[in-house]
Each structure stands twice: as C-alpha cells, then as structure tokens.
Amino acid sequence: MDIHAQENQTGIRFSWNLWPPTKAEAAKIEVPLGCLYTVLKRTDDSSVKLVEYEPLKCKTSNCILNPYCNIDFRNKTWTCPFSNTKNPFPLHYAEHISEKNLPADVMYSNIEYIQPSNVGDIPPPTFLFVIDTCLLEEELEQLKDSIQQCISLMPGDAYIGIITFGNMCYVHEIGFNDCLKSYVFKGNKEISAQDLQKQLNLGSRNDPRSSTTSASARRFLQPVSECEYNINMLLEDIQKDNWPTPPDQRAKRCTRCSIECCYWFIRMLL
C-alpha cells in the first residue's frame, strides 16, 4: 500500500518508514524516530481491526505486540523494539503462530482491543493538548477552533489538560476558577521529574500520604463536563508568542521542554 494511502487510512505517520535494527543504527539517525497518531480520526470500519482479547505486553517496557516487533517462530518469542527484550508467547499463541498464520496484532497497524468484562473498570480517556503558540495568528485561531470542536465531541467523562509553549512552556491549572493560572518553565532548561513535581506542588506517586492521584490531578486534569467553560475561556485567551525574533531567524520554540513537561506530567498524574 502507498505510504500516503496508509496514513490516510490509519491516521498514523512515522518520521521514518523503517525501524532501526540496532542501537548503532538508531544513533546515526539525524531526525529522531517519532510517531503522530490522530486518535479521533474518522475511518471506515475496514481500516480498524477489532479483537476481543487483551493485548500482549512486553514485560520490561509495556510495549504492545505490533507489526514492528521481530518474531522468532522457532522459539515462539517476540522482541520488543523499545527495550530489545525477548518475550515468550502464551500457550494459546505459541500453538498456532507461524509465518503463514499470524495474529491480528502483527498484521494490522491500527487495532482496537475490546476488553473482556473481567479486567475491571476501564478509566475514562485523558487528552493533554500541547499547543504551539509560535504559529501565524490566522493558523493559531484555526487551531483553537479545531481544539474547541474536538472537545465538544468528547464524552463528558473524558479528562483534558492544556500545555502551551513558545519561548517558554506554560502548564495551565484549569481547576483554578478565580482566574487563568499557569506555571512557567524556562524553554532553555532541561526539565526533570523533580523540577516539575516541586514547581507544580505535586506529591510523590509512590508516597501513600500523597494526594497526587486525586487533588493534584484534579488541578490540571478535569472532566470535560466540569471544565468546558474554563477551557474555552483559556483557549480564547491564548495569543501568539510575542518573544522578539530576528527577521533572519525562526521563532524560538521550546519543543523539548514542552514534551518533557508533558511526559513527566503524565507519568506522575496518570
């Protein structure tokens, strides 16, 4: 299938079409390996494979079995591309898997698992928007309109949060009702979990005395049904980044800082 047709069908775009087979090859890549996934992309029924069983997860990284995993048919194992860990197939996989009989997990790049009722309560989805404010004003307004439309289509119990970035990175406390409130991080500074935890006044996830998963999370992540007004007010207030930029240079974006904030934020609160 043509790569563009596949992107249109699955909503998935990688920065590279091939996965580096070794750490040495990965270190030579000029552009980092990354993936863009359009979560709410509308597709026809044939483009998403539905299966009624639990996914196989790597015992080290929690990566799910997928088409990019190497499979050893003789030893009945699969290798995680993130941790390079070999994982044995469970018996019901090992008995039937072969080069001519592959499970759906490794045949489809877009798959949806229908969880059995015995796996317990499945938490509502969480959406953390990371918004680039260095866009042209017209593009930024279009982006804000698209985000508002997206939020209006979300289920009421879905949790949402917002991070914006330009020359600085802003983590917005949408649970604060008195006024618009955000925490600012320098764009040229590397952000650690400890930095984020201290500045946002978050407790430790592993500390039983901490309220990280309840009160702290509610300050930054709230259900759509409870914060839609605050979110719309925040989106309307977002302006183009006004940090001065020389005419012969691009706008300074703290992309790395914003992604680090997003990563540690999710790790600590979810």
Backbone torsions as a table, in degrees:
resi	resn	phi	psi	omega
1	MET	NA	140.5	176.5
2	ASP	-59.8	140.4	-174.9
3	ILE	-60.6	-37.4	-179.7
4	HIS	-70.8	-37.1	176.8
5	ALA	-66.2	-36.8	179.0
6	GLN	-67.4	-40.9	177.7
7	GLU	-62.3	-41.0	-179.2
8	ASN	-67.5	-30.3	-177.6
9	GLN	-82.1	-39.2	-173.7
10	THR	-101.9	-20.7	-175.4
11	GLY	76.0	18.3	-176.9
12	ILE	-116.1	130.5	177.0
13	ARG	-135.4	122.9	175.6
14	PHE	-99.9	152.6	177.2
15	SER	-71.6	-22.3	175.3
16	TRP	-132.3	148.7	-179.8
17	ASN	-86.9	-13.6	179.3
18	LEU	-123.5	142.2	179.2
19	TRP	-86.8	130.3	179.4
20	PRO	-62.2	128.1	-174.3
21	PRO	-76.4	-21.2	-178.1
22	THR	-135.0	164.6	177.0
23	LYS	-64.6	-35.1	179.6
24	ALA	-63.6	-42.5	178.3
25	GLU	-66.7	-38.5	179.5
26	ALA	-64.4	-34.8	-179.1
27	ALA	-70.0	-21.8	-178.9
28	LYS	-83.8	-9.7	-176.4
29	ILE	-70.2	125.6	179.2
30	GLU	-73.2	-42.6	178.1
31	VAL	-99.7	125.2	-178.1
32	PRO	-59.3	149.2	177.5
33	LEU	-73.3	124.8	-179.0
34	GLY	-149.2	168.4	-177.6
35	CYS	-140.0	136.0	171.8
36	LEU	-109.3	124.7	-178.7
37	TYR	-124.0	118.1	178.1
38	THR	-83.2	97.6	-170.6
39	VAL	-63.2	-43.2	-174.8
40	LEU	-98.9	22.6	-179.3
41	LYS	-64.3	135.1	178.4
42	ARG	-82.0	125.0	-179.4
43	THR	-134.5	162.9	175.3
44	ASP	-78.5	165.4	-173.7
45	ASP	-61.9	-28.0	-175.3
46	SER	-75.8	-17.4	-176.1
47	SER	-85.4	-14.1	178.8
48	VAL	-117.8	121.8	179.5
49	LYS	-87.2	125.9	178.2
50	LEU	-101.8	128.6	177.5
51	VAL	-130.9	146.9	-176.9
52	GLU	-108.3	63.9	173.2
53	TYR	-158.1	168.8	-178.0
54	GLU	-81.2	145.7	179.1
55	PRO	-72.9	153.1	173.9
56	LEU	-84.5	130.5	-177.3
57	LYS	-117.0	144.9	175.6
58	CYS	-67.2	136.7	-177.6
59	LYS	-70.7	-14.6	-179.2
60	THR	-101.6	-51.0	-172.4
61	SER	-103.2	-11.6	-174.2
62	ASN	70.4	10.5	174.4
63	CYS	-62.8	140.6	-179.4
64	ILE	-90.3	142.6	176.8
65	LEU	-52.5	129.0	-174.3
66	ASN	-151.1	174.7	-176.7
67	PRO	-62.5	-14.6	-178.4
68	TYR	-92.2	3.1	179.3
69	CYS	-88.2	138.7	175.1
70	ASN	-80.9	134.4	-177.2
71	ILE	-115.3	129.9	174.9
72	ASP	-100.1	100.6	-175.3
73	PHE	-70.5	-27.5	-178.7
74	ARG	-72.3	-46.3	-177.2
75	ASN	-93.3	-1.6	178.4
76	LYS	58.6	51.5	177.8
77	THR	-133.4	161.1	173.9
78	TRP	-131.9	145.2	-174.8
79	THR	-106.9	126.9	179.3
80	CYS	-72.8	128.4	-179.1
81	PRO	-73.5	-14.7	179.5
82	PHE	-87.2	-47.9	-176.1
83	SER	-102.8	-8.9	-176.6
84	ASN	60.7	27.9	-179.7
85	THR	-92.0	136.0	175.6
86	LYS	-86.5	130.6	-178.3
87	ASN	-121.2	129.9	178.2
88	PRO	-74.6	143.3	174.2
89	PHE	-73.8	142.9	172.8
90	PRO	-64.7	164.4	-172.0
91	LEU	-57.9	-42.1	-176.3
92	HIS	-69.4	-20.0	171.8
93	TYR	-81.8	-49.7	-173.3
94	ALA	-60.1	-32.8	-176.6
95	GLU	-68.7	-26.1	-171.8
96	HIS	-117.8	-19.4	-172.8
97	ILE	-71.1	138.8	176.3
98	SER	-159.4	175.9	-179.7
99	GLU	-64.1	-24.6	-179.8
100	LYS	-101.5	-7.3	-179.5
101	ASN	-131.9	87.0	-175.4
102	LEU	-103.1	145.4	175.6
103	PRO	-71.4	160.6	-178.3
104	ALA	-61.0	-27.7	-177.6
105	ASP	-57.1	-34.7	-176.7
106	VAL	-104.3	1.6	179.7
107	MET	-102.5	-23.6	-175.6
108	TYR	-121.4	133.0	179.0
109	SER	-84.0	-12.6	178.4
110	ASN	-129.6	107.5	-172.9
111	ILE	-136.7	143.5	179.3
112	GLU	-121.9	125.6	-178.9
113	TYR	-93.9	122.0	174.1
114	ILE	-89.2	107.5	-172.7
115	GLN	-72.0	137.1	175.2
116	PRO	-62.1	156.6	-177.6
117	SER	-68.0	-15.9	-175.9
118	ASN	-89.3	5.9	-179.2
119	VAL	-87.5	-1.3	179.1
120	GLY	94.8	-178.6	-178.8
121	ASP	-69.3	130.8	177.6
122	ILE	-92.3	123.2	-177.1
123	PRO	-66.2	154.6	178.3
124	PRO	-65.8	156.9	-179.1
125	PRO	-68.3	153.4	177.8
126	THR	-123.4	130.9	179.3
127	PHE	-120.0	120.5	177.0
128	LEU	-112.6	110.1	-178.5
129	PHE	-85.6	126.1	175.8
130	VAL	-112.0	107.7	-167.8
131	ILE	-107.1	125.6	175.9
132	ASP	-82.6	119.1	-178.7
133	THR	-99.6	11.1	177.8
134	CYS	-92.3	11.2	179.8
135	LEU	-75.4	167.9	169.9
136	LEU	-63.8	149.7	-175.9
137	GLU	-56.8	-40.3	179.7
138	GLU	-64.1	-42.7	179.5
139	GLU	-66.9	-39.0	179.7
140	LEU	-63.9	-41.0	178.4
141	GLU	-64.1	-40.1	177.8
142	GLN	-65.4	-38.5	178.1
143	LEU	-63.8	-44.3	-179.8
144	LYS	-63.5	-39.5	177.2
145	ASP	-62.8	-41.1	180.0
146	SER	-65.0	-40.8	179.1
147	ILE	-64.9	-41.1	178.4
148	GLN	-63.0	-39.8	177.3
149	GLN	-65.6	-40.5	179.5
150	CYS	-62.1	-44.8	-179.2
151	ILE	-64.4	-38.4	-179.1
152	SER	-64.7	-21.3	-179.5
153	LEU	-94.6	-5.2	-178.5
154	MET	-77.2	151.7	173.0
155	PRO	-65.0	150.8	-174.7
156	GLY	-62.2	-24.8	-177.8
157	ASP	-91.4	0.1	178.4
158	ALA	-69.7	138.0	178.8
159	TYR	-92.9	141.3	178.5
160	ILE	-135.3	152.9	175.4
161	GLY	-147.0	165.0	-176.3
162	ILE	-136.8	132.7	170.1
163	ILE	-124.4	132.0	175.7
164	THR	-118.0	152.6	179.6
165	PHE	-150.2	144.5	171.5
166	GLY	-142.1	-112.7	172.1
167	ASN	-75.0	-25.2	176.4
168	MET	-120.8	163.6	177.9
169	CYS	-112.2	133.1	-176.9
170	TYR	-122.0	123.0	173.9
171	VAL	-101.5	117.5	-171.2
172	HIS	-93.1	132.0	177.5
173	GLU	-92.7	90.7	-174.0
174	ILE	-76.1	-11.9	178.6
175	GLY	-84.0	-2.2	178.9
176	PHE	-91.4	115.0	-170.0
177	ASN	-92.3	-17.8	-173.8
178	ASP	-70.5	-34.7	178.9
179	CYS	-163.8	175.1	176.8
180	LEU	-74.3	126.4	-174.2
181	LYS	-131.6	136.4	179.0
182	SER	-147.2	160.1	177.8
183	TYR	-112.1	132.4	-171.2
184	VAL	-106.2	135.3	176.7
185	PHE	-122.1	137.1	178.4
186	LYS	-63.4	133.7	-176.0
187	GLY	-71.4	-22.3	-178.0
188	ASN	-95.8	12.8	-177.9
189	LYS	-113.6	137.9	176.6
190	GLU	-75.6	130.6	-175.9
191	ILE	-98.5	128.2	176.3
192	SER	-106.4	169.0	178.0
193	ALA	-61.3	-36.9	-179.2
194	GLN	-66.8	-39.6	178.1
195	ASP	-60.7	-47.6	-177.7
196	LEU	-66.2	-42.5	-179.1
197	GLN	-62.1	-40.9	-178.1
198	LYS	-71.9	-46.5	-174.9
199	GLN	-71.2	-35.1	-179.8
200	LEU	-88.1	-1.4	179.0
201	ASN	59.2	49.6	179.0
202	LEU	-100.0	143.4	175.7
203	GLY	-81.1	177.1	178.7
204	SER	-83.1	134.8	-179.1
205	ARG	-61.9	-32.9	-176.7
206	ASN	-89.7	-1.3	-179.9
207	ASP	-90.0	115.8	-178.0
208	PRO	-63.6	-19.0	179.4
209	ARG	-84.1	-7.2	-175.2
210	SER	-83.4	151.8	177.1
211	SER	-110.3	26.7	-175.2
212	THR	-55.4	-46.7	-173.5
213	THR	-77.9	-5.6	-179.9
214	SER	-117.3	-83.4	-174.7
215	ALA	-63.8	-44.9	-178.1
216	SER	-64.1	-43.5	180.0
217	ALA	-64.1	-36.6	-178.3
218	ARG	-68.4	-20.4	177.0
219	ARG	-70.2	-32.7	-173.0
220	PHE	-113.4	-22.2	179.4
221	LEU	-126.3	122.8	-178.7
222	GLN	-136.2	153.9	176.5
223	PRO	-63.6	146.8	179.9
224	VAL	-56.2	-39.5	-176.8
225	SER	-63.3	-21.9	-176.4
226	GLU	-102.7	-16.7	-171.7
227	CYS	-129.8	11.0	-175.4
228	GLU	-59.5	-37.9	179.1
229	TYR	-65.4	-45.9	179.6
230	ASN	-62.2	-40.1	-179.4
231	ILE	-65.2	-45.0	179.8
232	ASN	-63.7	-38.5	178.0
233	MET	-66.1	-39.8	178.2
234	LEU	-65.4	-43.9	-179.9
235	LEU	-62.7	-39.9	178.9
236	GLU	-65.1	-27.6	-177.2
237	ASP	-83.6	-17.7	-178.0
238	ILE	-66.5	126.9	-179.0
239	GLN	-119.3	162.0	174.7
240	LYS	-58.5	138.0	179.8
241	ASP	-61.2	125.9	-174.0
242	ASN	-98.3	12.5	179.1
243	TRP	-63.5	129.4	-176.4
244	PRO	-61.1	136.8	-179.5
245	THR	-129.2	126.7	176.2
246	PRO	-57.1	146.9	-175.0
247	PRO	-62.7	-23.0	-178.0
248	ASP	-97.8	13.2	-178.7
249	GLN	-129.1	159.6	175.2
250	ARG	-80.8	160.5	176.3
251	ALA	-63.0	143.4	-179.6
252	LYS	-80.9	114.0	179.5
253	ARG	-110.4	129.7	176.8
254	CYS	-93.2	60.7	-176.9
255	THR	-59.5	-44.8	-178.2
256	ARG	-62.4	-45.0	-179.6
257	CYS	-60.5	-43.1	-178.0
258	SER	-66.9	-38.7	179.0
259	ILE	-68.3	-38.8	177.2
260	GLU	-63.5	-43.1	176.8
261	CYS	-60.0	-44.8	179.6
262	CYS	-61.5	-45.2	-177.0
263	TYR	-62.6	-53.3	-177.3
264	TRP	-68.9	-33.3	178.2
265	PHE	-59.1	-48.7	-179.7
266	ILE	-67.5	-41.1	-179.7
267	ARG	-60.7	-36.4	-175.6
268	MET	-85.8	-29.5	-173.0
269	LEU	-101.7	-18.1	-177.7
270	LEU	-111.4	NA	NA
